[in-house]
């Protein structure tokens, strides 16, 4: 354990991977892959100093929640009444509010093969109902980096967290040399404020079509006006197959460079794909955020993210790091 002021950094490793994380925001600060004669190479973007994470506004490496993404007008209806959440993105709620998961200090239990974070979000924090008890564990298993986040609550509350690493597999200044594939025929249609309209769009033949491996240079050469106005991708891909209770045995996405690739496995129904559009400079990394549909509480036909009292919410996602084929 390395301590810098209030921040403690913990590390786990095996023969393939070395991972570090801090108690602030349950943030992953380093993922290194054993590249043999090339040494240990970074797979995610990191800030130069651990203390820099205290002032980070891009959720670098963070666990975000209780609700990942935007909530329209900072409110939702729970079936009985309107619940008002903190507005921290204009008129909207984003990534859990001013003091969401990414902005608080977590308790930590550290083992040789796992880092376990725990936190209680109190009734009324950022407007959310109920005392939400959250546990998030980072584990290594062979070439897999596994994030498993569970929660229980004493009131009906929405729960849809995600992990916000910025992946860059070749340490280049941008991700333009990366290629991406996603097992998704549809994305959620977004309005100009990046909120779901409630409809889906078929990706076939569009800039959003990653059903076959495609270069991320599309964020430079885009034809779609939304990619231009967003300065890249910031879209939710609806996966073709998913099972809430089990992590997919088949990869639902793959990011690759000439030398390395990363496969994604999850029990979530979709992936928010964000190409670091607001970073300075932009496009240094790509977030592949496994989660439920954003703004789900405001769309009755979206899969529910409401957590009933006594029930357990689960997000389990694996990132597998391999040499390219």
Residue frames relative to the residue before (quaternion, step in Angstrom):
aa qw qx qy qz dx dy dz
X 1.0000 0.0000 0.0000 0.0000 0.00 0.00 0.00
X 0.1213 -0.7730 0.6207 0.0492 3.56 -0.90 1.01
X 0.1407 -0.8157 0.5590 0.0490 3.60 -0.70 1.08
X 0.0082 -0.7581 0.6519 -0.0163 3.55 -1.01 0.95
X 0.7955 -0.1220 0.0405 0.5921 3.57 -0.13 1.28
X 0.8164 -0.1597 0.1607 0.5312 3.56 -0.79 -1.08
X 0.6529 0.5554 -0.3047 0.4153 3.56 1.20 -0.48
X 0.1100 -0.7578 0.6409 0.0525 3.53 -0.99 0.96
X 0.1670 -0.7835 0.5928 0.0820 3.56 -0.96 0.92
X 0.1427 -0.7925 0.5924 0.0259 3.54 -0.92 1.04
X 0.1335 -0.8039 0.5763 0.0616 3.57 -1.10 0.67
X 0.0560 -0.7467 0.6609 0.0506 3.53 -1.26 0.63
X 0.0018 -0.8143 0.5801 -0.0193 3.58 -1.11 0.55
X 0.0452 -0.7289 0.6761 0.0976 3.49 -1.42 0.27
X 0.7613 -0.3850 0.2305 0.4680 3.60 -1.18 -0.21
X 0.7254 0.4409 -0.2338 0.4741 3.59 1.22 -0.46
X 0.8287 0.1504 -0.0040 0.5391 3.57 0.96 -0.91
X 0.0950 -0.7339 0.6663 0.0920 3.51 -1.31 0.54
X 0.0281 -0.8153 0.5765 -0.0462 3.56 -0.74 1.08
X 0.0839 -0.7719 0.6287 0.0432 3.55 -1.05 0.86
X 0.0050 -0.7876 0.6156 -0.0260 3.55 -1.16 0.70
X 0.2922 -0.7635 0.5557 0.1512 3.56 -1.20 0.57
X 0.5975 -0.5965 0.4139 0.3403 3.54 -1.27 0.47
X 0.6148 0.5191 -0.3597 0.4724 3.63 1.19 -0.31
X 0.8523 0.0273 -0.0578 0.5192 3.57 -0.55 1.18
X 0.3836 -0.7170 0.4830 0.3247 3.60 1.31 0.14
X 0.2717 0.8271 -0.4473 0.2048 3.53 1.12 0.81
X 0.3518 -0.6844 0.6007 0.2169 3.52 -1.07 0.85
X 0.1734 -0.8287 0.5289 0.0592 3.56 -0.60 1.15
X 0.8084 0.0590 -0.0191 0.5853 3.57 1.19 -0.38
X 0.0290 0.7326 -0.6801 -0.0043 3.53 -1.14 0.79
X 0.0270 -0.8006 0.5979 -0.0307 3.56 -0.56 1.20
X 0.2019 -0.7712 0.5948 0.1028 3.55 -1.03 0.88
X 0.4531 -0.6737 0.5165 0.2723 3.55 -1.00 0.86
X 0.0682 -0.8241 0.5621 -0.0124 3.55 -0.43 1.27
X 0.5993 -0.6079 0.3547 0.3813 3.56 1.11 0.69
X 0.8529 -0.0386 0.0477 0.5184 3.57 -0.77 -1.04
X 0.6410 0.5219 -0.3287 0.4568 3.60 1.23 -0.37
X 0.5394 -0.6402 0.3955 0.3777 3.56 1.28 -0.04
X 0.6591 -0.4696 0.3974 0.4327 3.55 -1.27 -0.50
X 0.1259 -0.8353 0.5351 0.0128 3.56 -0.51 1.22
X 0.4851 -0.6768 0.4681 0.2959 3.61 -1.00 0.81
X 0.2343 -0.7784 0.5733 0.1029 3.54 -1.08 0.85
X 0.7552 0.2552 -0.1756 0.5776 3.60 1.27 -0.24
X 0.5384 -0.5769 0.4993 0.3577 3.52 -1.34 0.30
X 0.0764 -0.7912 0.6066 0.0115 3.55 -0.99 0.91
X 0.4615 -0.6366 0.5304 0.3169 3.54 -1.24 0.42
X 0.6237 -0.6098 0.3370 0.3543 3.60 -1.06 0.73
X 0.7919 0.1365 -0.0708 0.5910 3.59 1.11 -0.67
X 0.5951 -0.5895 0.4086 0.3624 3.56 -1.08 0.71
X 0.6636 0.5217 -0.3177 0.4317 3.60 0.93 -0.84
X 0.5369 0.6371 -0.3981 0.3838 3.62 1.22 -0.40
X 0.5841 0.6044 -0.3743 0.3917 3.60 1.13 -0.54
X 0.5654 0.6103 -0.3846 0.4000 3.59 1.17 -0.49
X 0.7640 0.3359 -0.1752 0.5223 3.58 1.12 -0.65
X 0.4284 0.7168 -0.4541 0.3106 3.58 1.27 0.12
X 0.1642 -0.8023 0.5695 0.0711 3.58 -0.92 0.94
X 0.6205 0.5556 -0.3310 0.4434 3.56 1.27 0.25
X 0.4497 -0.7138 0.4331 0.3172 3.61 1.27 0.26
X 0.1261 0.8365 -0.5192 0.1215 3.54 1.10 0.79
X 0.8690 0.0104 -0.0459 0.4926 3.56 -0.62 1.17
X 0.5108 0.7198 -0.3704 0.2894 3.57 1.31 -0.09
X 0.3927 -0.5823 0.6335 0.3248 3.46 -1.47 0.18
X 0.0976 -0.8162 0.5681 0.0407 3.60 -0.58 1.08
X 0.3453 0.7050 -0.5599 0.2650 3.53 -1.09 0.81
X 0.4204 0.0643 -0.8584 -0.2870 1.54 -2.50 -0.42
X 0.7577 0.2422 -0.1710 0.5814 3.61 1.13 -0.59
X 0.2883 -0.7371 0.5866 0.1718 3.57 -0.69 1.08
X 0.7686 0.3379 -0.2617 0.4760 3.56 -1.11 0.72
X 0.6674 -0.5211 0.3812 0.3711 3.51 -1.40 -0.13
X 0.1679 -0.7307 0.6504 0.1219 3.54 -1.26 0.62
X 0.4632 -0.7300 0.4297 0.2606 3.55 -0.52 1.24
X 0.8613 0.0167 -0.0707 0.5030 3.53 -0.96 1.07
X 0.5212 -0.6808 0.3976 0.3269 3.58 1.21 0.46
X 0.7029 0.4090 -0.2797 0.5102 3.58 1.02 0.69
X 0.0215 -0.7656 0.6418 0.0379 3.52 -1.34 0.35
X 0.3909 -0.6918 0.5548 0.2465 3.57 -1.30 0.36
X 0.2777 -0.8063 0.5035 0.1391 3.58 -0.69 1.07
X 0.6720 -0.4699 0.2906 0.4932 3.57 1.32 0.23
X 0.7575 0.2781 -0.1720 0.5650 3.53 1.30 -0.36
X 0.8063 -0.0567 0.0884 0.5821 3.56 0.96 -0.86
X 0.5547 -0.5775 0.4783 0.3606 3.53 -1.36 0.26
X 0.1798 -0.7533 0.6263 0.0887 3.55 -1.01 0.91
X 0.1955 -0.7946 0.5677 0.0903 3.58 -0.74 1.06
X 0.1908 -0.7902 0.5790 0.0627 3.54 -0.78 1.13
X 0.6431 -0.5009 0.4006 0.4183 3.57 -1.28 0.30
X 0.2723 -0.7464 0.5860 0.1591 3.57 -1.01 0.86
X 0.0700 0.8256 -0.5503 0.1033 3.56 -0.37 1.25
X 0.7076 0.3235 -0.2485 0.5770 3.59 1.29 0.30
X 0.7503 -0.2560 0.1344 0.5945 3.55 0.42 1.24
X 0.7958 -0.2310 0.1976 0.5237 3.56 -0.75 -1.07
X 0.6619 0.5268 -0.2786 0.4546 3.57 1.31 0.02
X 0.4510 -0.6372 0.5549 0.2874 3.52 -1.39 0.24
X 0.0409 -0.8176 0.5742 -0.0129 3.60 -0.89 0.91
X 0.8838 -0.0286 0.0174 0.4666 3.56 -1.03 0.94
X 0.7816 -0.3881 0.1977 0.4466 3.60 0.90 0.87
X 0.5994 -0.6122 0.3479 0.3806 3.59 1.25 -0.02
X 0.7901 -0.3392 0.2359 0.4528 3.54 -1.38 -0.17
X 0.7970 0.1508 -0.0685 0.5808 3.58 1.04 -0.73
X 0.1416 0.8024 -0.5543 0.1700 3.53 0.81 1.10
X 0.8049 -0.3043 0.1976 0.4695 3.55 -1.32 -0.12
X 0.6778 0.5299 -0.2937 0.4166 3.60 0.99 -0.86
X 0.7473 0.4269 -0.1942 0.4708 3.58 1.21 -0.51
X 0.6584 0.4863 -0.3176 0.4787 3.60 1.22 0.21
X 0.4836 -0.6342 0.5167 0.3114 3.54 -1.32 0.36
X 0.2445 -0.7818 0.5663 0.0915 3.54 -0.90 1.03
X 0.4593 -0.6107 0.5554 0.3281 3.55 -1.26 0.45
X 0.1729 -0.8163 0.5487 0.0525 3.57 -1.01 0.80
X 0.0866 -0.7245 0.6809 0.0629 3.51 -1.18 0.80
X 0.1246 -0.8340 0.5375 0.0022 3.55 -0.54 1.23
X 0.0202 -0.7693 0.6385 -0.0046 3.56 -0.85 1.05
X 0.6978 -0.4777 0.3134 0.4319 3.56 -1.24 0.21
X 0.7929 0.2999 -0.1436 0.5105 3.57 1.07 -0.73
X 0.7945 0.2293 -0.1163 0.5502 3.61 1.23 0.00
X 0.1818 -0.7176 0.6587 0.1348 3.51 -1.32 0.53
X 0.0847 -0.8151 0.5729 0.0120 3.57 -0.61 1.15
X 0.1558 -0.7836 0.5995 0.0483 3.54 -0.77 1.14
X 0.0013 0.7891 -0.6138 -0.0227 3.58 -1.08 0.66
X 0.0248 0.7896 -0.6076 0.0822 3.55 -1.12 0.81
X 0.1898 -0.7426 0.6267 0.1407 3.55 -1.17 0.65
X 0.1997 -0.7466 0.6269 0.0980 3.54 -0.70 1.16
X 0.3539 -0.7899 0.4674 0.1799 3.56 -0.40 1.30
X 0.6542 -0.5040 0.4033 0.3941 3.53 -1.27 0.57
X 0.8027 0.2517 -0.2065 0.4996 3.58 -0.67 1.11
X 0.4474 0.6777 -0.4688 0.3474 3.62 1.21 -0.15
X 0.8448 -0.0406 -0.0268 0.5329 3.58 -0.71 1.12
X 0.6934 -0.4921 0.2524 0.4618 3.56 1.28 0.47
X 0.5396 0.6524 -0.3968 0.3546 3.60 1.24 -0.29
X 0.4244 -0.6977 0.5127 0.2650 3.60 -0.96 0.82
X 0.8158 0.3512 -0.2209 0.4029 3.53 -1.26 0.53
X 0.4476 -0.6279 0.5643 0.2949 3.49 -1.36 0.39
X 0.1281 -0.8251 0.5502 0.0075 3.53 -0.30 1.34
X 0.1475 -0.7898 0.5926 0.0569 3.57 -0.60 1.17
X 0.0640 -0.8324 0.5489 -0.0412 3.54 -0.46 1.29
X 0.0385 -0.7589 0.6496 0.0265 3.55 -1.09 0.80
X 0.0039 -0.7952 0.6058 -0.0258 3.56 -0.85 0.98
X 0.0967 -0.8234 0.5591 -0.0051 3.55 -0.68 1.15
X 0.1869 -0.7362 0.6421 0.1037 3.53 -1.06 0.91
X 0.0244 0.8083 -0.5833 0.0762 3.57 -0.67 1.13
X 0.2516 -0.7258 0.6139 0.1818 3.54 -1.24 0.54
X 0.0502 0.7636 -0.6424 0.0427 3.55 -1.04 0.85
X 0.7947 -0.1331 0.0459 0.5904 3.56 -0.12 1.26
X 0.8034 -0.2207 0.1979 0.5164 3.56 -0.73 -1.10
X 0.5744 0.6128 -0.3580 0.4079 3.58 1.31 0.07
X 0.1822 -0.7090 0.6731 0.1052 3.50 -1.14 0.89
X 0.0944 -0.8425 0.5301 -0.0157 3.57 -0.42 1.27
X 0.1075 -0.7572 0.6426 0.0457 3.54 -0.94 1.00
X 0.0267 0.7911 -0.6082 0.0593 3.57 -0.71 1.11
X 0.0005 -0.8113 0.5814 -0.0613 3.58 -0.49 1.23
X 0.0191 -0.7953 0.6054 -0.0264 3.56 -0.82 1.07
X 0.0329 -0.7977 0.6021 0.0134 3.56 -1.22 0.46
X 0.0633 -0.7330 0.6724 0.0817 3.51 -1.34 0.51
X 0.1090 -0.7986 0.5911 0.0323 3.57 -1.16 0.60
X 0.4342 -0.7082 0.4955 0.2536 3.58 -1.19 0.55
X 0.7267 0.2651 -0.2253 0.5924 3.59 1.33 0.15
X 0.6110 -0.5120 0.4347 0.4189 3.56 -1.27 0.27
X 0.1615 0.7917 -0.5665 0.1616 3.58 -0.62 1.11
X 0.4481 -0.6743 0.4978 0.3111 3.62 -1.08 0.53
X 0.0359 -0.7938 0.6068 -0.0217 3.56 -1.05 0.81
X 0.2446 0.7527 -0.5688 0.2239 3.56 -0.52 1.21
X 0.0512 0.8325 -0.5477 0.0654 3.59 0.38 1.22
X 0.0397 -0.7801 0.6165 0.0995 3.55 -1.32 0.02
X 0.4561 -0.6661 0.5265 0.2667 3.53 -1.35 0.27
X 0.2317 -0.8458 0.4799 0.0266 3.54 -0.70 1.21
X 0.1791 0.7711 -0.5827 0.1839 3.59 0.79 0.99
X 0.2819 -0.7041 0.6223 0.1938 3.54 -1.23 0.62
X 0.1912 -0.8231 0.5284 0.0825 3.58 -0.27 1.27
X 0.1075 0.7320 -0.6664 0.0921 3.52 -1.14 0.88
X 0.2050 -0.8609 0.4603 0.0710 3.54 -0.15 1.33
X 0.7671 0.3401 -0.2151 0.4995 3.61 1.17 -0.11
X 0.4674 -0.7215 0.4134 0.3001 3.60 1.29 0.35
X 0.3821 0.7044 -0.5009 0.3270 3.59 1.17 0.51
X 0.6540 -0.5361 0.3503 0.4028 3.62 -1.18 0.38
X 0.7842 0.1416 -0.0872 0.5978 3.60 1.19 -0.52
X 0.5131 -0.6360 0.4861 0.3096 3.55 -1.37 0.11
X 0.3341 0.7892 -0.4757 0.1982 3.62 1.22 0.17
X 0.6749 0.4882 -0.3025 0.4634 3.61 1.10 -0.57
X 0.5397 0.6143 -0.4027 0.4114 3.59 1.29 -0.02
X 0.1962 -0.7293 0.6359 0.1588 3.53 -1.31 0.43
X 0.1742 -0.7963 0.5777 0.0436 3.54 -1.12 0.78
X 0.0014 0.7546 -0.6548 -0.0431 3.54 -1.19 0.64
X 0.0647 -0.7893 0.6106 -0.0032 3.57 -1.09 0.82
X 0.3772 -0.7168 0.5446 0.2176 3.58 -0.95 0.93
X 0.4743 0.6511 -0.4465 0.3895 3.56 0.52 1.20
X 0.2692 -0.7677 0.5661 0.1327 3.55 -0.86 1.04
X 0.7874 0.2617 -0.1072 0.5477 3.58 1.24 -0.45
X 0.1496 -0.7192 0.6621 0.1486 3.50 -1.37 0.41
X 0.5315 -0.5716 0.4923 0.3852 3.55 -1.28 0.19
X 0.4235 -0.6650 0.5511 0.2734 3.55 -1.01 0.83
X 0.1564 -0.7931 0.5854 0.0620 3.56 -0.96 0.93
X 0.3880 -0.6708 0.5646 0.2842 3.54 -1.22 0.47
X 0.7492 -0.4158 0.2650 0.4422 3.59 -1.28 -0.02
X 0.6787 0.4644 -0.2876 0.4909 3.59 1.24 -0.37
X 0.5183 -0.6816 0.3732 0.3572 3.56 1.33 0.36
X 0.5026 0.6150 -0.4403 0.4187 3.55 1.11 0.72
X 0.5451 -0.6292 0.4341 0.3442 3.61 -0.99 0.75
X 0.3850 -0.7014 0.5509 0.2372 3.55 -1.10 0.77
X 0.5632 -0.5665 0.3992 0.4500 3.57 1.23 -0.50
X 0.6744 0.4604 -0.2848 0.5021 3.56 1.29 -0.28
X 0.3164 -0.7066 0.5896 0.2300 3.54 -1.33 0.28
X 0.2440 -0.7422 0.6075 0.1435 3.55 -1.29 0.46
X 0.4205 -0.6671 0.5498 0.2754 3.58 -1.00 0.81
X 0.3830 -0.7537 0.4886 0.2156 3.59 -0.83 0.96
X 0.4317 0.7557 -0.4387 0.2236 3.59 1.19 -0.50
X 0.8652 0.1050 -0.1088 0.4781 3.53 -0.84 1.11
X 0.6209 0.5548 -0.3421 0.4354 3.59 1.26 0.01
X 0.6907 -0.4385 0.3644 0.4449 3.55 -1.34 0.01
X 0.6639 0.5187 -0.2925 0.4523 3.59 1.20 -0.49
X 0.5300 0.6649 -0.3849 0.3589 3.58 1.30 -0.11
X 0.0923 0.7896 -0.5972 0.1064 3.57 -0.39 1.29
X 0.2579 0.7867 -0.5245 0.1987 3.59 1.12 0.58
X 0.7154 0.2041 -0.1757 0.6447 3.53 1.28 -0.47
X 0.6549 -0.5452 0.3552 0.3843 3.55 -1.10 0.74
X 0.0512 0.8118 -0.5725 0.1025 3.55 -0.74 1.10
X 0.5514 -0.6372 0.4378 0.3135 3.54 -1.12 0.74
X 0.4552 -0.6856 0.5021 0.2658 3.56 -1.11 0.73
X 0.3861 0.6918 -0.5074 0.3389 3.59 1.20 0.30
X 0.4604 0.6821 -0.4448 0.3535 3.60 1.27 -0.21
X 0.6399 0.5211 -0.3495 0.4437 3.61 1.09 -0.52
X 0.6467 0.4465 -0.3289 0.5236 3.58 1.31 -0.04
X 0.7849 0.3576 -0.1575 0.4809 3.57 0.93 -0.94
X 0.2159 0.8521 -0.4562 0.1388 3.57 1.39 0.21
X 0.2339 -0.7192 0.6313 0.1721 3.50 -1.30 0.53
X 0.6269 0.5635 -0.3425 0.4150 3.56 1.13 -0.59
X 0.4855 -0.7041 0.4293 0.2902 3.63 -0.70 1.03
X 0.6312 0.5455 -0.3545 0.4223 3.61 1.06 -0.61
X 0.6146 0.5206 -0.3564 0.4735 3.60 1.05 -0.64
X 0.6378 0.5143 -0.3232 0.4735 3.57 1.07 -0.70
X 0.7178 0.4516 -0.2737 0.4537 3.60 0.77 -0.98
X 0.6875 0.4419 -0.2797 0.5038 3.62 1.12 -0.61
X 0.3638 -0.7352 0.4722 0.3227 3.60 1.31 -0.32
X 0.8082 -0.0521 0.0002 0.5866 3.57 1.06 0.76
X 0.6728 -0.4529 0.3730 0.4507 3.54 -1.25 -0.41
X 0.1612 0.7245 -0.6650 0.0828 3.54 -1.16 0.75
X 0.3792 0.7578 -0.4026 0.3463 3.52 0.87 1.13
X 0.3969 -0.7194 0.5313 0.2067 3.52 -1.22 0.67
X 0.2102 -0.7820 0.5824 0.0713 3.54 -0.71 1.21
X 0.2861 -0.7531 0.5744 0.1454 3.57 -0.76 1.13
X 0.3452 -0.7761 0.4898 0.1963 3.58 -0.40 1.21
X 0.5457 -0.6421 0.4376 0.3138 3.55 -1.09 0.77
X 0.7953 0.1210 -0.0452 0.5923 3.59 1.10 -0.68
X 0.2005 0.7756 -0.5902 0.0999 3.55 -1.03 0.75
X 0.1159 -0.7639 0.6332 0.0458 3.52 -1.28 0.59
X 0.4351 -0.7425 0.4490 0.2404 3.58 -0.45 1.23
X 0.7435 0.4429 -0.2359 0.4421 3.57 0.95 -0.85
X 0.7880 0.2321 -0.1286 0.5555 3.59 1.20 -0.38
X 0.4597 -0.6475 0.5316 0.2946 3.52 -1.07 0.78
X 0.5694 -0.6139 0.4280 0.3401 3.58 -0.95 0.92
X 0.3856 -0.7099 0.5401 0.2359 3.55 -1.01 0.81
X 0.6883 0.3896 -0.2612 0.5533 3.56 1.26 -0.38
X 0.5345 -0.6185 0.4606 0.3457 3.56 -1.05 0.71
X 0.2894 -0.7636 0.5537 0.1632 3.58 -0.97 0.86
X 0.7812 0.0582 -0.0609 0.6186 3.58 1.29 -0.20
X 0.0613 -0.7785 0.6224 0.0539 3.53 -1.26 0.47
X 0.1454 -0.7530 0.6394 0.0548 3.53 -0.97 1.01
X 0.0774 0.8351 -0.5408 0.0653 3.60 -0.77 0.88
X 0.1942 -0.7017 0.6687 0.1510 3.48 -1.41 0.43
X 0.7377 -0.3731 0.2779 0.4893 3.59 -1.23 -0.18
X 0.7824 0.3724 -0.1727 0.4684 3.56 0.97 -0.87
X 0.8312 0.1580 -0.0239 0.5326 3.59 0.97 -0.83
X 0.0961 -0.7837 0.6091 0.0743 3.52 -1.28 0.39
X 0.1882 -0.7596 0.6147 0.0985 3.53 -1.27 0.53
X 0.1645 -0.7844 0.5937 0.0716 3.55 -0.79 1.07
X 0.2450 -0.7725 0.5746 0.1141 3.56 -1.11 0.77
X 0.0433 -0.7636 0.6440 -0.0175 3.55 -0.99 1.01
X 0.1142 0.8247 -0.5440 0.1039 3.62 -0.82 0.84
X 0.4018 -0.6697 0.5570 0.2825 3.55 -1.33 0.27
X 0.5313 0.6466 -0.3939 0.3801 3.59 1.29 0.08
X 0.5373 -0.6714 0.4093 0.3050 3.63 -1.12 0.57
X 0.8300 0.0711 -0.0371 0.5520 3.59 1.20 -0.13
X 0.3494 -0.7139 0.5749 0.1945 3.50 -1.41 0.14
X 0.2524 -0.7026 0.6419 0.1751 3.54 -0.98 0.89
X 0.1195 -0.8003 0.5868 0.0297 3.57 -0.61 1.16
X 0.0285 0.8081 -0.5787 0.1061 3.54 -0.51 1.28
X 0.2463 -0.8280 0.4944 0.0966 3.56 -0.57 1.18
X 0.6175 -0.5990 0.3515 0.3692 3.58 1.01 0.80
X 0.1556 0.8590 -0.4776 0.0994 3.56 1.13 0.72
X 0.7344 0.4206 -0.2270 0.4819 3.59 1.09 -0.70
X 0.4643 0.6636 -0.4619 0.3614 3.59 1.24 0.00
X 0.2416 -0.7579 0.5855 0.1559 3.55 -1.22 0.42
X 0.4351 -0.3712 -0.7711 0.2799 1.54 -0.74 2.40
X 0.6401 -0.5620 0.3818 0.3588 3.54 -1.30 0.46
X 0.8438 0.2920 -0.1802 0.4126 3.52 -1.44 0.25
X 0.2924 0.7618 -0.5200 0.2526 3.59 1.04 0.79
X 0.7993 0.0283 0.0160 0.6000 3.56 1.20 -0.53
X 0.3038 -0.7344 0.5758 0.1918 3.55 -1.30 0.30
X 0.2567 -0.7383 0.6059 0.1479 3.56 -0.97 0.92
X 0.0641 -0.7526 0.6548 0.0246 3.55 -0.92 0.97
X 0.0345 -0.8710 0.4849 -0.0702 3.49 0.27 1.43
X 0.2234 -0.7830 0.5702 0.1084 3.57 -0.38 1.25
X 0.2480 0.7625 -0.5521 0.2287 3.57 -0.65 1.12
X 0.5771 -0.5174 0.4777 0.4137 3.54 -1.38 -0.05
X 0.7260 -0.4266 0.3006 0.4478 3.58 -1.31 0.19
X 0.4406 -0.6809 0.5084 0.2893 3.63 -0.92 0.81
X 0.8241 0.1724 -0.1769 0.5098 3.57 -1.21 0.68
X 0.1919 0.8382 -0.4906 0.1411 3.56 1.19 0.55
X 0.6534 0.5323 -0.3574 0.4025 3.67 0.83 -0.77
X 0.6955 0.4586 -0.2743 0.4803 3.61 1.20 -0.42
X 0.7036 0.3554 -0.2534 0.5608 3.60 1.28 0.21
X 0.3139 -0.8088 0.4664 0.1726 3.56 -0.12 1.29
X 0.6859 0.4769 -0.2974 0.4622 3.62 1.13 -0.50
X 0.5173 0.5857 -0.4409 0.4417 3.61 1.25 0.03
X 0.5996 -0.5358 0.4236 0.4171 3.63 -1.12 0.46
X 0.4979 -0.6995 0.4291 0.2804 3.57 -0.86 0.97
X 0.1868 -0.7592 0.6114 0.1218 3.56 -1.14 0.73
X 0.4217 0.7131 -0.4687 0.3065 3.59 1.25 0.19
X 0.2436 -0.7572 0.5977 0.1005 3.51 -0.96 1.03
X 0.2943 -0.7634 0.5533 0.1564 3.56 -0.57 1.19
X 0.6011 -0.5605 0.4117 0.3936 3.62 -1.07 0.63
X 0.8026 0.2655 -0.2122 0.4902 3.55 -0.88 0.96
X 0.6346 0.4954 -0.3364 0.4886 3.58 1.25 -0.25
X 0.3645 -0.7346 0.5352 0.2027 3.56 -1.23 0.50
X 0.2589 -0.7393 0.6030 0.1508 3.54 -0.95 0.95
X 0.0711 -0.8167 0.5726 -0.0027 3.59 -1.04 0.76
X 0.0174 0.7222 -0.6914 -0.0093 3.52 -1.12 0.85
X 0.0580 0.7858 -0.6126 0.0620 3.57 -0.63 1.14
X 0.0680 0.8008 -0.5841 0.1131 3.54 -0.65 1.17
X 0.1646 -0.7796 0.6009 0.0643 3.54 -1.01 0.94
X 0.1271 -0.7437 0.6513 0.0804 3.52 -1.12 0.79
X 0.1304 -0.8139 0.5657 0.0230 3.58 -0.56 1.21
X 0.1829 -0.8083 0.5568 0.0567 3.57 -0.70 1.14
X 0.0278 0.8159 -0.5661 0.1142 3.54 -0.66 1.23
X 0.5214 -0.5565 0.5113 0.3964 3.52 -1.32 0.12
X 0.5753 -0.5995 0.4284 0.3550 3.57 -1.13 0.65
X 0.2794 -0.7421 0.5823 0.1795 3.54 -1.25 0.50
